[in-house]
Amino acid sequence: MKNILIFGPPGAGKGTQATILKDIYDLIHISTGDIFREHIKNKTELGKLAQSYMDKGHLVPDDVTIEMLEHEVEKYPNANGFILDGFPRTVAQAKALDEFMKKRNDSIDGLVSIVVPEDMLVNRLLNRGLTSERVDDQNEDKIRRRLREYLNKTEIVKDYYRKQNKYFGVNGVGSIQDITQRLRNAIEIM
C-alpha cells in the first residue's frame, strides 16, 4: 500500500498529475477541492460553509476538512493506497491525518511538492478560469490572495514532512510528461 500526498500551490498541476499517478500506481485519488466543489454544486450545508470561505480566498476550517476526508477514505476499505490532493493544508491537518492513518495501521509514505514560480501560477489559473466555471480562477486579486494564503498557512506543512524525511520537491515547469516523470522518480524512492 502506498499513500502519497501531492502538494503545491493553486495552479501547480496537482489535480492533473494526481489523475495520471493514480492510474500508474492503482491508487484512489481524493481531492478535497473536488469534494468541496461537489458539495457546493449540490448546495449542501458543507458546501455553503465551504463556499463562504473559498469566496474570500480562505481555507475551509480544519475540523470540517478533516471530517470530510476521513469519511471519503473510509469509502474505500480495500484500496491499494491513496493519493491525496489538496490535503493537508495545515500542520494541524497533517497531524490529524497521521493520527487517522495510525488508527488504520497505515501511514503516509511521502509528500511530493510541485514547485512553480508565482507569475506562472497566476497565468495558469487565469487561463483555467477562461474555460472552467471556477470563479476563484477568474480574478487576479483573488488568485494572489489564495497564493498568499498558501504561502502563509500551507507551505509550512512541507517542514512537518521534511522532519520525517518524507518530503520530496519536484520542478513543476515543463511538459506534463516531464513533470510526471519527475514525480515518479520521487515516488519510487519513498
Long-range contacts (C-beta under 8 A, 24 or more apart in sequence): 1-79, 1-80, 1-81, 1-106, 2-27, 2-80, 2-81, 2-109, 2-187, 2-190, 3-81, 3-82, 3-83, 3-84, 3-101, 3-106, 3-107, 3-108, 3-109, 4-81, 4-82, 4-83, 4-84, 4-108, 4-109, 4-110, 4-111, 4-112, 4-187, 4-190, 5-83, 5-84, 5-87, 5-88, 5-108, 5-110, 5-111, 5-112, 5-161, 6-83, 6-84, 6-85, 6-112, 6-114, 6-183, 7-111, 7-112, 7-113, 7-114, 7-157, 7-158, 8-113, 8-114, 8-115, 8-116, 8-172, 9-116, 9-118, 9-121, 9-146, 9-147, 9-150, 9-151, 9-154, 9-155, 10-121, 10-125, 10-143, 10-146, 10-147, 10-150, 11-116, 11-120, 11-121, 11-122, 11-124, 11-125, 11-128, 11-143, 12-114, 12-115, 12-116, 12-121, 12-172, 13-114, 13-116, 13-124, 13-172, 13-176, 13-179, 14-85, 14-86, 14-114, 15-85, 16-176, 17-114, 17-176, 17-179, 17-180, 17-183, 18-83, 18-85, 20-176, 20-180, 21-83, 21-180, 21-183, 21-184, 21-187, 22-83, 24-184, 25-80, 25-81, 25-83, 25-187, 26-80, 26-81, 27-79, 27-80, 27-81, 27-82, 27-83, 28-76, 28-79, 28-80, 28-81, 28-82, 28-83, 29-82, 29-83, 29-85, 30-69, 30-72, 30-73, 30-82, 30-83, 30-84, 30-85, 30-87, 31-85, 31-86, 32-65, 32-68, 32-69, 32-84, 32-85, 32-86, 32-87, 32-89, 33-85, 33-86, 35-68, 35-69, 35-72, 36-60, 36-68, 37-134, 54-136, 55-135, 55-136, 56-145, 57-136, 57-142, 57-145, 57-146, 57-149, 58-149, 59-89, 59-90, 59-149, 59-153, 59-154, 62-90, 62-92, 62-93, 62-96, 65-89, 65-93, 66-93, 66-96, 66-97, 66-100, 69-97, 69-100, 70-100, 73-100, 73-104, 81-109, 88-157, 89-153, 89-154, 89-157, 90-153, 90-154, 90-157, 91-156, 91-157, 91-160, 93-157, 94-157, 94-160, 94-161, 95-160, 108-161, 108-166, 109-166, 109-190, 110-161, 110-166, 110-167, 110-168, 110-186, 110-187, 110-190, 111-157, 111-158, 111-161, 111-166, 111-167, 111-168, 112-168, 112-169, 112-170, 112-183, 112-186, 112-187, 113-158, 113-167, 113-168, 113-169, 113-170, 114-170, 114-172, 114-179, 114-183, 115-169, 115-170, 115-171, 115-172, 116-172, 116-173, 117-173, 118-147, 120-173, 121-147, 122-147, 166-190
